[in-house]
């Protein structure tokens, strides 16, 4: 009986050690696959919701910029953009660039409903060829990138992000 218990214990210990080794190998491979966001705001030219071509760098100008990649059918994006819209006056010293891959017809009603389309520092761009999505390797929306006045990345977020945190990062 003692011999059987000893064999079972030995098998459990060896099996556990092998499993932990397997898990540590998975962690190493996952870390190697981490995607890093480029540290400078990209300068693509995209059409806005009125069909006009705009350079992202020109829209950002010399102000800190909040760059948000979104989809109007995503409930997280809807919540995030609604929260930003409610506090739009607090963003008066910053540029906000909202970009999506979806066709204009699918998102125009959403943009109109936000009530911020007429703000001079708010820009909605269409990434119809997925250039920006590829640049950032967008995997989830909303994807939010905060840049300083020199167009250098300050912070990046995926999912709903507190407006106060975004304002803090923009203020530097």
Number of C-alpha atoms within 10 A of each C-alpha: 6 7 8 9 10 11 12 12 12 12 12 12 12 12 12 12 12 12 12 12 11 11 11 12 11 11 11 10 10 10 9 8 9 8 10 8 15 11 12 13 20 16 15 16 18 21 17 18 18 9 11 10 14 17 16 18 15 11 17 26 15 14 18 25 29 25 21 24 25 24 22 20 12 13 13 18 20 18 15 20 23 16 16 20 17 13 12 17 11 13 21 13 13 22 24 25 19 21 24 22 19 16 12 17 9 12 18 13 11 15 18 11 12 15 13 19 15 9 13 10 19 19 21 21 24 23 20 16 10 14 15 21 17 10 12 16 13 17 10 12 20 28 22 20 21 22 25 22 17 14 20 16 19 16 16 17 14 16 15 18 18 11 17 12 10 19 15 9 17 22 13 10
